[in-house]
């Protein structure tokens, strides 16, 4: 009886430690979790098992690149992981997209579907957004000293892109256009966050 009780207590105390080492499936994204700068394709595949799959991912200007997708079958958990262009396969960054128009992940409280007002509140001031409907359209280009423009603890940086499933007004279109987040036309059009990137510091 004493032996069984000892085993039960040992398991009970061991369980929290096991739970803490489990790979996260939702929640806040930091510079260390769910992906860390020290991670490689191999370490992520070991940690996430069948929830880590190599895929061709969309890049800039119509190009694609080979990356790793975490939770490929759950759009609201999906994370795309990019690697440095060297033999180490070291992680260079990760991306959330609006494949499900929502996400179980967030960066400083910002997630897929967050509004201009949400992001402006999190950053603490208005920021500039690139004109829409071109390859880099809708990205925040200047945080104007706001909190989201500063490196996160650990040195990684955040990129955010806005869009909406309807045509933007002409004044908001095109390369070279920069629009303040509190611009009346932009606010009325009401784009939401459709992409969040976390870029890790280079070595």
Secondary structure, 3 states (H helix, E strand, C coil): CHHHHHHHHHHHHHHHHHHHHCCCCCEECCCCCCCCCCCEHHHHHHHHHHHEEEEEEECHHHCEEEEEEECCCCCCCCEEEEECCCCCCEEEEEEEECCCCCCCEEECCECCCCEHHHHHHHHCCCCEEECECCCCCCEEEECCCCHHHCCCCCCCEEEEEEECCCCCCHHHECCCCEEECCCHHHHHHCCEEEEEEEECCCC
